[in-house]
Amino acid sequence: MWRKENTYGIGVKIVLYTICILWALITLVPYLIAVITSLKPVEDVTKFSVDFGKLSFSSYKYITTEFPFMRWLFNSFVVAVAVTAGNLLFNSMAAYALARLSFPFKKVIFYIIIGTMMIPGQVLLIPIYLILNKLGWIDSYKGLIIPWLVSAFYIFFMRQYFLTIPKDLEEAALIDGLSRFGIFFKIFLPLSLPALATQAIFIFVGNWNSFMWPSIIASSEELYTLPVGLNSFYGQYYQFWNQVLAGAILLSLPTIIVFVAFQKYFVRGIVTTGLKE
């Protein structure tokens, strides 16, 4: 009986792994085609066949030398890192207050924060733009970064994670004389690395790939982020698909690196984030 069950379990694993490998290959094929096409000369872009002798990095060299590509890359990096860092701090601080502190109207404030998640982001673009215009923050880093330093969803996300941390640790720290800020920075944040990594990955990738807001705020080419810069490049040179795809490949590399670096924390954060009330 044991041998039959063991054989059955191995067979199921083989089938599941085979399906996963095939699915991974299917999802990788378009990316591989894009990489190969970016290395082709212009005359071979529309050809399905590949002449490996003609493959080169000339498209990558062209877009990084003939356009302010590095400036766009720097802008994207600054915006994505600043927004991610701000969210990690402010969302976690708000979540800690909602999870552990007692103050008037706490539940009301929490439900209001949850309620804002029901408002489509597109509805807020015009009001935010008008406010920033009054402040003189249009076409500036402040306009690109400050409106997105807090996220209602990730306040909720971190609150749920903080609720899973035993209260005994907090009570022991209070008895030892640790302040609330000390408890937050020395106990809760270190214990929340999986949730913080999950939050960081999603926020960084979302802001790195963001197109709509930077295209609204950034009116000068010097402030373009990489997606906005590549779009303007595509509009002028749409026939050179090898160069367009070369830019897209370079755009995707940082997000791949971030995910690979934090994937173990990412999976753990998704699995262990509780739903306690």
Phi and psi restraints in degrees (value plus and minus 20) as a CYANA .aco file:
   2 TRP   PHI     -81.6   -41.6
   2 TRP   PSI     -60.6   -20.6
   3 ARG   PHI     -84.5   -44.5
   3 ARG   PSI     -59.3   -19.3
   4 LYS   PHI     -84.8   -44.8
   4 LYS   PSI     -65.3   -25.3
   5 GLU   PHI     -84.5   -44.5
   5 GLU   PSI     -60.8   -20.8
   6 ASN   PHI     -83.9   -43.9
   6 ASN   PSI     -62.9   -22.9
   7 THR   PHI     -83.9   -43.9
   7 THR   PSI     -60.4   -20.4
   8 TYR   PHI     -82.7   -42.7
   8 TYR   PSI     -63.2   -23.2
   9 GLY   PHI     -83.4   -43.4
   9 GLY   PSI     -61.0   -21.0
  10 ILE   PHI     -84.3   -44.3
  10 ILE   PSI     -61.3   -21.3
  11 GLY   PHI     -82.1   -42.1
  11 GLY   PSI     -61.5   -21.5
  12 VAL   PHI     -83.7   -43.7
  12 VAL   PSI     -62.6   -22.6
  13 LYS   PHI     -81.9   -41.9
  13 LYS   PSI     -61.5   -21.5
  14 ILE   PHI     -81.8   -41.8
  14 ILE   PSI     -63.8   -23.8
  15 VAL   PHI     -83.1   -43.1
  15 VAL   PSI     -65.8   -25.8
  16 LEU   PHI     -84.1   -44.1
  16 LEU   PSI     -64.2   -24.2
  17 TYR   PHI     -84.2   -44.2
  17 TYR   PSI     -58.1   -18.1
  18 THR   PHI     -83.2   -43.2
  18 THR   PSI     -64.3   -24.3
  19 ILE   PHI     -82.3   -42.3
  19 ILE   PSI     -64.3   -24.3
  20 CYS   PHI     -83.1   -43.1
  20 CYS   PSI     -62.2   -22.2
  21 ILE   PHI     -85.2   -45.2
  21 ILE   PSI     -64.0   -24.0
  22 LEU   PHI     -83.1   -43.1
  22 LEU   PSI     -61.3   -21.3
  23 TRP   PHI     -84.9   -44.9
  23 TRP   PSI     -60.8   -20.8
  24 ALA   PHI     -82.0   -42.0
  24 ALA   PSI     -61.9   -21.9
  25 LEU   PHI     -84.3   -44.3
  25 LEU   PSI     -60.5   -20.5
  26 ILE   PHI     -82.9   -42.9
  26 ILE   PSI     -62.2   -22.2
  27 THR   PHI     -92.4   -52.4
  27 THR   PSI     -45.0    -5.0
  28 LEU   PHI    -101.7   -61.7
  28 LEU   PSI     -43.6    -3.6
  29 VAL   PHI     -77.1   -37.1
  29 VAL   PSI     -69.2   -29.2
  30 PRO   PHI     -79.5   -39.5
  30 PRO   PSI     -58.1   -18.1
  31 TYR   PHI     -86.3   -46.3
  31 TYR   PSI     -61.6   -21.6
  32 LEU   PHI     -84.4   -44.4
  32 LEU   PSI     -59.3   -19.3
  33 ILE   PHI     -82.8   -42.8
  33 ILE   PSI     -61.8   -21.8
  34 ALA   PHI     -82.9   -42.9
  34 ALA   PSI     -62.1   -22.1
  35 VAL   PHI     -81.9   -41.9
  35 VAL   PSI     -67.4   -27.4
  36 ILE   PHI     -84.1   -44.1
  36 ILE   PSI     -62.2   -22.2
  37 THR   PHI     -84.3   -44.3
  37 THR   PSI     -55.7   -15.7
  38 SER   PHI     -86.2   -46.2
  38 SER   PSI     -40.4    -0.4
  39 LEU   PHI    -113.5   -73.5
  39 LEU   PSI     -29.0    11.0
  40 LYS   PHI     -99.3   -59.3
  40 LYS   PSI     134.9   174.9
  41 PRO   PHI     -92.7   -52.7
  41 PRO   PSI     143.7   183.7
  42 VAL   PHI     -77.7   -37.7
  42 VAL   PSI     -60.6   -20.6
  43 GLU   PHI     -89.3   -49.3
  43 GLU   PSI     -36.5     3.5
  44 ASP   PHI    -124.4   -84.4
  44 ASP   PSI     -17.6    22.4
  45 VAL   PHI     -81.5   -41.5
  45 VAL   PSI     -61.4   -21.4
  46 THR   PHI    -103.7   -63.7
  46 THR   PSI     -23.1    16.9
  47 LYS   PHI    -105.7   -65.7
  47 LYS   PSI     118.0   158.0
  48 PHE   PHI     -95.4   -55.4
  48 PHE   PSI     -53.0   -13.0
  49 SER   PHI     -92.4   -52.4
  49 SER   PSI     137.3   177.3
  50 VAL   PHI    -141.7  -101.7
  50 VAL   PSI     102.9   142.9
  51 ASP   PHI    -119.3   -79.3
  51 ASP   PSI      77.6   117.6
  52 PHE   PHI     -81.4   -41.4
  52 PHE   PSI     -42.4    -2.4
  53 GLY   PHI     -90.6   -50.6
  53 GLY   PSI     -41.1    -1.1
  54 LYS   PHI    -116.0   -76.0
  54 LYS   PSI     -27.6    12.4
  55 LEU   PHI     -88.1   -48.1
  55 LEU   PSI     116.2   156.2
  56 SER   PHI    -176.3  -136.3
  56 SER   PSI     151.7   191.7
  57 PHE   PHI    -119.0   -79.0
  57 PHE   PSI       5.1    45.1
  58 SER   PHI     -82.8   -42.8
  58 SER   PSI     -55.6   -15.6
  59 SER   PHI     -84.9   -44.9
  59 SER   PSI     -60.7   -20.7
  60 TYR   PHI     -85.6   -45.6
  60 TYR   PSI     -61.2   -21.2
  61 LYS   PHI     -84.4   -44.4
  61 LYS   PSI     -60.2   -20.2
  62 TYR   PHI     -85.0   -45.0
  62 TYR   PSI     -69.7   -29.7
  63 ILE   PHI     -91.9   -51.9
  63 ILE   PSI     -44.0    -4.0
  64 THR   PHI    -108.0   -68.0
  64 THR   PSI     -32.8     7.2
  65 THR   PHI    -130.7   -90.7
  65 THR   PSI     -52.0   -12.0
  66 GLU   PHI    -112.1   -72.1
  66 GLU   PSI     -30.5     9.5
  67 PHE   PHI    -150.2  -110.2
  67 PHE   PSI     138.5   178.5
  68 PRO   PHI     -93.9   -53.9
  68 PRO   PSI      31.0    71.0
  69 PHE   PHI     -81.3   -41.3
  69 PHE   PSI     -64.2   -24.2
  70 MET   PHI     -85.8   -45.8
  70 MET   PSI     -53.0   -13.0
  71 ARG   PHI     -86.0   -46.0
  71 ARG   PSI     -63.3   -23.3
  72 TRP   PHI     -82.9   -42.9
  72 TRP   PSI     -60.2   -20.2
  73 LEU   PHI     -83.1   -43.1
  73 LEU   PSI     -63.5   -23.5
  74 PHE   PHI     -82.6   -42.6
  74 PHE   PSI     -64.1   -24.1
  75 ASN   PHI     -80.6   -40.6
  75 ASN   PSI     -64.6   -24.6
  76 SER   PHI     -81.2   -41.2
  76 SER   PSI     -61.7   -21.7
  77 PHE   PHI     -84.9   -44.9
  77 PHE   PSI     -65.8   -25.8
  78 VAL   PHI     -81.3   -41.3
  78 VAL   PSI     -67.9   -27.9
  79 VAL   PHI     -84.9   -44.9
  79 VAL   PSI     -67.8   -27.8
  80 ALA   PHI     -83.8   -43.8
  80 ALA   PSI     -63.5   -23.5
  81 VAL   PHI     -89.1   -49.1
  81 VAL   PSI     -63.5   -23.5
  82 ALA   PHI     -84.5   -44.5
  82 ALA   PSI     -65.7   -25.7
  83 VAL   PHI     -84.7   -44.7
  83 VAL   PSI     -61.2   -21.2
  84 THR   PHI     -83.3   -43.3
  84 THR   PSI     -67.0   -27.0
  85 ALA   PHI     -82.2   -42.2
  85 ALA   PSI     -63.1   -23.1
  86 GLY   PHI     -82.5   -42.5
  86 GLY   PSI     -63.0   -23.0
  87 ASN   PHI     -85.2   -45.2
  87 ASN   PSI     -62.2   -22.2
  88 LEU   PHI     -78.8   -38.8
  88 LEU   PSI     -60.3   -20.3
  89 LEU   PHI     -96.9   -56.9
  89 LEU   PSI     -76.6   -36.6
  90 PHE   PHI     -90.2   -50.2
  90 PHE   PSI     -60.6   -20.6
  91 ASN   PHI     -83.0   -43.0
  91 ASN   PSI     -61.4   -21.4
  92 SER   PHI     -87.7   -47.7
  92 SER   PSI     -59.4   -19.4
  93 MET   PHI     -85.2   -45.2
  93 MET   PSI     -64.2   -24.2
  94 ALA   PHI     -84.6   -44.6
  94 ALA   PSI     -60.7   -20.7
  95 ALA   PHI     -84.5   -44.5
  95 ALA   PSI     -60.0   -20.0
  96 TYR   PHI     -83.2   -43.2
  96 TYR   PSI     -63.3   -23.3
  97 ALA   PHI     -81.1   -41.1
  97 ALA   PSI     -62.6   -22.6
  98 LEU   PHI     -92.7   -52.7
  98 LEU   PSI     -47.1    -7.1
  99 ALA   PHI    -108.0   -68.0
  99 ALA   PSI     -53.6   -13.6
 100 ARG   PHI    -142.0  -102.0
 100 ARG   PSI     -46.5    -6.5
 101 LEU   PHI    -111.2   -71.2
 101 LEU   PSI     135.7   175.7
 102 SER   PHI    -132.7   -92.7
 102 SER   PSI     104.9   144.9
 103 PHE   PHI    -176.1  -136.1
 103 PHE   PSI     139.4   179.4
 104 PRO   PHI     -80.2   -40.2
 104 PRO   PSI     121.5   161.5
 105 PHE   PHI      42.0    82.0
 105 PHE   PSI       8.4    48.4
 106 LYS   PHI     -80.9   -40.9
 106 LYS   PSI     -66.3   -26.3
 107 LYS   PHI     -86.4   -46.4
 107 LYS   PSI     -57.2   -17.2
 108 VAL   PHI     -82.5   -42.5
 108 VAL   PSI     -65.7   -25.7
 109 ILE   PHI     -82.1   -42.1
 109 ILE   PSI     -61.6   -21.6
 110 PHE   PHI     -81.7   -41.7
 110 PHE   PSI     -64.5   -24.5
 111 TYR   PHI     -88.0   -48.0
 111 TYR   PSI     -52.1   -12.1
 112 ILE   PHI     -86.0   -46.0
 112 ILE   PSI     -62.8   -22.8
 113 ILE   PHI     -80.7   -40.7
 113 ILE   PSI     -64.5   -24.5
 114 ILE   PHI     -82.5   -42.5
 114 ILE   PSI     -58.4   -18.4
 115 GLY   PHI     -83.3   -43.3
 115 GLY   PSI     -52.9   -12.9
 116 THR   PHI     -85.4   -45.4
 116 THR   PSI     -40.8    -0.8
 117 MET   PHI     -87.4   -47.4
 117 MET   PSI     -39.2     0.8
 118 MET   PHI    -103.1   -63.1
 118 MET   PSI     -29.7    10.3
 119 ILE   PHI    -106.8   -66.8
 119 ILE   PSI     101.9   141.9
 120 PRO   PHI     -79.7   -39.7
 120 PRO   PSI     116.9   156.9
 121 GLY   PHI     -79.8   -39.8
 121 GLY   PSI     -52.0   -12.0
 122 GLN   PHI     -83.4   -43.4
 122 GLN   PSI     -49.4    -9.4
 123 VAL   PHI     -86.5   -46.5
 123 VAL   PSI     -48.7    -8.7
 124 LEU   PHI    -106.9   -66.9
 124 LEU   PSI     -29.9    10.1
 125 LEU   PHI     -81.9   -41.9
 125 LEU   PSI     -65.2   -25.2
 126 ILE   PHI     -88.1   -48.1
 126 ILE   PSI     -68.3   -28.3
 127 PRO   PHI     -77.7   -37.7
 127 PRO   PSI     -63.0   -23.0
 128 ILE   PHI     -83.3   -43.3
 128 ILE   PSI     -61.1   -21.1
 129 TYR   PHI     -81.9   -41.9
 129 TYR   PSI     -63.1   -23.1
 130 LEU   PHI     -83.8   -43.8
 130 LEU   PSI     -60.3   -20.3
 131 ILE   PHI     -83.5   -43.5
 131 ILE   PSI     -67.0   -27.0
 132 LEU   PHI     -85.3   -45.3
 132 LEU   PSI     -53.4   -13.4
 133 ASN   PHI     -84.8   -44.8
 133 ASN   PSI     -59.2   -19.2
 134 LYS   PHI     -85.2   -45.2
 134 LYS   PSI     -54.8   -14.8
 135 LEU   PHI    -100.8   -60.8
 135 LEU   PSI     -31.4     8.6
 136 GLY   PHI      56.4    96.4
 136 GLY   PSI       9.0    49.0
 137 TRP   PHI    -121.1   -81.1
 137 TRP   PSI     -12.9    27.1
 138 ILE   PHI     -88.8   -48.8
 138 ILE   PSI     121.9   161.9
 139 ASP   PHI      38.5    78.5
 139 ASP   PSI      30.3    70.3
 140 SER   PHI    -169.2  -129.2
 140 SER   PSI     141.7   181.7
 141 TYR   PHI     -83.0   -43.0
 141 TYR   PSI     -54.7   -14.7
 142 LYS   PHI     -80.8   -40.8
 142 LYS   PSI     -61.3   -21.3
 143 GLY   PHI     -88.0   -48.0
 143 GLY   PSI     -51.4   -11.4
 144 LEU   PHI     -96.7   -56.7
 144 LEU   PSI     -50.1   -10.1
 145 ILE   PHI    -124.0   -84.0
 145 ILE   PSI     -73.9   -33.9
 146 ILE   PHI     -78.9   -38.9
 146 ILE   PSI     -61.9   -21.9
 147 PRO   PHI     -81.4   -41.4
 147 PRO   PSI     -35.7     4.3
 148 TRP   PHI    -136.9   -96.9
 148 TRP   PSI       2.5    42.5
 149 LEU   PHI     -98.9   -58.9
 149 LEU   PSI     -29.2    10.8
 150 VAL   PHI    -153.7  -113.7
 150 VAL   PSI     123.2   163.2
 151 SER   PHI    -152.6  -112.6
 151 SER   PSI     105.6   145.6
 152 ALA   PHI     -82.4   -42.4
 152 ALA   PSI     -60.3   -20.3
 153 PHE   PHI     -82.3   -42.3
 153 PHE   PSI     -63.4   -23.4
 154 TYR   PHI     -98.7   -58.7
 154 TYR   PSI     -40.0     0.0
 155 ILE   PHI     -84.2   -44.2
 155 ILE   PSI     -66.7   -26.7
 156 PHE   PHI     -81.5   -41.5
 156 PHE   PSI     -64.7   -24.7
 157 PHE   PHI     -79.0   -39.0
 157 PHE   PSI     -68.3   -28.3
 158 MET   PHI     -91.0   -51.0
 158 MET   PSI     -54.7   -14.7
 159 ARG   PHI     -79.7   -39.7
 159 ARG   PSI     -65.4   -25.4
 160 GLN   PHI     -83.0   -43.0
 160 GLN   PSI     -55.5   -15.5
 161 TYR   PHI     -90.4   -50.4
 161 TYR   PSI     -62.5   -22.5
 162 PHE   PHI     -82.4   -42.4
 162 PHE   PSI     -51.4   -11.4
 163 LEU   PHI     -86.1   -46.1
 163 LEU   PSI     -39.9     0.1
 164 THR   PHI    -104.3   -64.3
 164 THR   PSI     -30.6     9.4
 165 ILE   PHI    -100.7   -60.7
 165 ILE   PSI     107.5   147.5
 166 PRO   PHI     -76.9   -36.9
 166 PRO   PSI     117.8   157.8
 167 LYS   PHI     -89.1   -49.1
 167 LYS   PSI     -42.0    -2.0
 168 ASP   PHI     -78.0   -38.0
 168 ASP   PSI     -57.9   -17.9
 169 LEU   PHI     -82.9   -42.9
 169 LEU   PSI     -62.2   -22.2
 170 GLU   PHI     -88.0   -48.0
 170 GLU   PSI     -63.2   -23.2
 171 GLU   PHI     -84.7   -44.7
 171 GLU   PSI     -60.2   -20.2
 172 ALA   PHI     -83.9   -43.9
 172 ALA   PSI     -59.1   -19.1
 173 ALA   PHI     -86.9   -46.9
 173 ALA   PSI     -58.2   -18.2
 174 LEU   PHI     -85.6   -45.6
 174 LEU   PSI     -59.9   -19.9
 175 ILE   PHI     -83.5   -43.5
 175 ILE   PSI     -56.5   -16.5
 176 ASP   PHI     -96.3   -56.3
 176 ASP   PSI     -22.0    18.0
 177 GLY   PHI      73.6   113.6
 177 GLY   PSI      -8.8    31.2
 178 LEU   PHI     -96.5   -56.5
 178 LEU   PSI     116.4   156.4
 179 SER   PHI     -96.1   -56.1
 179 SER   PSI     152.1   192.1
 180 ARG   PHI     -81.9   -41.9
 180 ARG   PSI     -61.0   -21.0
 181 PHE   PHI     -85.5   -45.5
 181 PHE   PSI     -58.7   -18.7
 182 GLY   PHI     -83.8   -43.8
 182 GLY   PSI     -62.0   -22.0
 183 ILE   PHI     -82.1   -42.1
 183 ILE   PSI     -62.5   -22.5
 184 PHE   PHI     -84.6   -44.6
 184 PHE   PSI     -68.8   -28.8
 185 PHE   PHI    -100.7   -60.7
 185 PHE   PSI     -51.1   -11.1
 186 LYS   PHI    -117.9   -77.9
 186 LYS   PSI     -38.6     1.4
 187 ILE   PHI    -138.0   -98.0
 187 ILE   PSI     -76.8   -36.8
 188 PHE   PHI     -89.8   -49.8
 188 PHE   PSI     -65.5   -25.5
 189 LEU   PHI     -84.5   -44.5
 189 LEU   PSI     -66.7   -26.7
 190 PRO   PHI     -80.6   -40.6
 190 PRO   PSI     -54.3   -14.3
 191 LEU   PHI     -97.2   -57.2
 191 LEU   PSI     -31.0     9.0
 192 SER   PHI    -127.4   -87.4
 192 SER   PSI       0.0    40.0
 193 LEU   PHI     -75.7   -35.7
 193 LEU   PSI     -62.2   -22.2
 194 PRO   PHI     -79.6   -39.6
 194 PRO   PSI     -64.7   -24.7
 195 ALA   PHI     -87.9   -47.9
 195 ALA   PSI     -59.2   -19.2
 196 LEU   PHI     -84.5   -44.5
 196 LEU   PSI     -59.8   -19.8
 197 ALA   PHI     -85.7   -45.7
 197 ALA   PSI     -60.8   -20.8
 198 THR   PHI     -81.0   -41.0
 198 THR   PSI     -66.7   -26.7
 199 GLN   PHI     -81.6   -41.6
 199 GLN   PSI     -64.3   -24.3
 200 ALA   PHI     -82.2   -42.2
 200 ALA   PSI     -62.4   -22.4
 201 ILE   PHI     -82.4   -42.4
 201 ILE   PSI     -70.1   -30.1
 202 PHE   PHI     -84.4   -44.4
 202 PHE   PSI     -63.0   -23.0
 203 ILE   PHI     -89.8   -49.8
 203 ILE   PSI     -63.5   -23.5
 204 PHE   PHI     -82.1   -42.1
 204 PHE   PSI     -68.3   -28.3
 205 VAL   PHI     -83.1   -43.1
 205 VAL   PSI     -63.1   -23.1
 206 GLY   PHI     -80.9   -40.9
 206 GLY   PSI     -62.1   -22.1
 207 ASN   PHI     -99.0   -59.0
 207 ASN   PSI     -51.2   -11.2
 208 TRP   PHI     -84.5   -44.5
 208 TRP   PSI     -58.3   -18.3
 209 ASN   PHI    -113.0   -73.0
 209 ASN   PSI     -19.5    20.5
 210 SER   PHI     -81.7   -41.7
 210 SER   PSI     114.1   154.1
 211 PHE   PHI    -141.7  -101.7
 211 PHE   PSI     -64.5   -24.5
 212 MET   PHI     -81.6   -41.6
 212 MET   PSI     -73.5   -33.5
 213 TRP   PHI     -86.1   -46.1
 213 TRP   PSI     -67.9   -27.9
 214 PRO   PHI     -79.6   -39.6
 214 PRO   PSI     -53.9   -13.9
 215 SER   PHI     -90.1   -50.1
 215 SER   PSI     -44.6    -4.6
 216 ILE   PHI    -101.3   -61.3
 216 ILE   PSI     -63.9   -23.9
 217 ILE   PHI    -101.6   -61.6
 217 ILE   PSI     -61.8   -21.8
 218 ALA   PHI    -104.3   -64.3
 218 ALA   PSI      89.5   129.5
 219 SER   PHI    -120.4   -80.4
 219 SER   PSI     -38.1     1.9
 220 SER   PHI    -123.7   -83.7
 220 SER   PSI     126.2   166.2
 221 GLU   PHI     -81.9   -41.9
 221 GLU   PSI     -48.0    -8.0
 222 GLU   PHI     -86.6   -46.6
 222 GLU   PSI     -42.4    -2.4
 223 LEU   PHI    -124.7   -84.7
 223 LEU   PSI     -17.4    22.6
 224 TYR   PHI     -79.8   -39.8
 224 TYR   PSI     118.9   158.9
 225 THR   PHI    -105.4   -65.4
 225 THR   PSI     152.7   192.7
 226 LEU   PHI     -82.0   -42.0
 226 LEU   PSI     -65.1   -25.1
 227 PRO   PHI     -79.6   -39.6
 227 PRO   PSI     -60.1   -20.1
 228 VAL   PHI     -88.9   -48.9
 228 VAL   PSI     -62.5   -22.5
 229 GLY   PHI     -82.2   -42.2
 229 GLY   PSI     -62.5   -22.5
 230 LEU   PHI     -86.2   -46.2
 230 LEU   PSI     -52.8   -12.8
 231 ASN   PHI     -86.6   -46.6
 231 ASN   PSI     -61.8   -21.8
 232 SER   PHI     -87.0   -47.0
 232 SER   PSI     -56.1   -16.1
 233 PHE   PHI     -84.0   -44.0
 233 PHE   PSI     -62.2   -22.2
 234 TYR   PHI     -83.9   -43.9
 234 TYR   PSI     -58.7   -18.7
 235 GLY   PHI     -85.7   -45.7
 235 GLY   PSI     -51.8   -11.8
 236 GLN   PHI    -109.2   -69.2
 236 GLN   PSI     -50.7   -10.7
 237 TYR   PHI    -148.0  -108.0
 237 TYR   PSI      24.9    64.9
 238 TYR   PHI     -83.3   -43.3
 238 TYR   PSI     -42.6    -2.6
 239 GLN   PHI     -97.5   -57.5
 239 GLN   PSI     -36.3     3.7
 240 PHE   PHI    -113.3   -73.3
 240 PHE   PSI      57.3    97.3
 241 TRP   PHI     -86.2   -46.2
 241 TRP   PSI     -48.2    -8.2
 242 ASN   PHI     -84.2   -44.2
 242 ASN   PSI     -57.2   -17.2
 243 GLN   PHI     -94.8   -54.8
 243 GLN   PSI     -58.1   -18.1
 244 VAL   PHI     -81.8   -41.8
 244 VAL   PSI     -65.5   -25.5
 245 LEU   PHI     -89.2   -49.2
 245 LEU   PSI     -52.5   -12.5
 246 ALA   PHI     -81.3   -41.3
 246 ALA   PSI     -63.0   -23.0
 247 GLY   PHI     -84.0   -44.0
 247 GLY   PSI     -60.3   -20.3
 248 ALA   PHI     -84.7   -44.7
 248 ALA   PSI     -58.9   -18.9
 249 ILE   PHI     -83.8   -43.8
 249 ILE   PSI     -65.3   -25.3
 250 LEU   PHI     -83.5   -43.5
 250 LEU   PSI     -54.4   -14.4
 251 LEU   PHI     -85.4   -45.4
 251 LEU   PSI     -54.9   -14.9
 252 SER   PHI    -101.6   -61.6
 252 SER   PSI     -41.8    -1.8
 253 LEU   PHI     -80.0   -40.0
 253 LEU   PSI     -66.6   -26.6
 254 PRO   PHI     -80.5   -40.5
 254 PRO   PSI     -58.1   -18.1
 255 THR   PHI     -86.6   -46.6
 255 THR   PSI     -56.5   -16.5
 256 ILE   PHI     -85.2   -45.2
 256 ILE   PSI     -63.5   -23.5
 257 ILE   PHI     -82.9   -42.9
 257 ILE   PSI     -63.4   -23.4
 258 VAL   PHI     -82.6   -42.6
 258 VAL   PSI     -63.5   -23.5
 259 PHE   PHI     -86.2   -46.2
 259 PHE   PSI     -64.4   -24.4
 260 VAL   PHI     -81.9   -41.9
 260 VAL   PSI     -58.5   -18.5
 261 ALA   PHI     -88.5   -48.5
 261 ALA   PSI     -52.7   -12.7
 262 PHE   PHI    -135.2   -95.2
 262 PHE   PSI      -6.2    33.8
 263 GLN   PHI     -82.9   -42.9
 263 GLN   PSI     -57.1   -17.1
 264 LYS   PHI     -86.9   -46.9
 264 LYS   PSI     -58.5   -18.5
 265 TYR   PHI     -90.3   -50.3
 265 TYR   PSI     -54.9   -14.9
 266 PHE   PHI     -80.9   -40.9
 266 PHE   PSI     -69.9   -29.9
 267 VAL   PHI     -83.6   -43.6
 267 VAL   PSI     -63.3   -23.3
 268 ARG   PHI     -84.7   -44.7
 268 ARG   PSI     -58.7   -18.7
 269 GLY   PHI     -85.5   -45.5
 269 GLY   PSI     -59.9   -19.9
 270 ILE   PHI     -85.6   -45.6
 270 ILE   PSI     -61.7   -21.7
 271 VAL   PHI     -92.0   -52.0
 271 VAL   PSI     -60.0   -20.0
 272 THR   PHI    -114.7   -74.7
 272 THR   PSI     -26.6    13.4
 273 THR   PHI     -88.7   -48.7
 273 THR   PSI      98.9   138.9
 274 GLY   PHI    -103.0   -63.0
 274 GLY   PSI     154.0   194.0
 275 LEU   PHI    -145.6  -105.6
 275 LEU   PSI      18.0    58.0
 276 LYS   PHI     -96.1   -56.1
 276 LYS   PSI     131.4   171.4
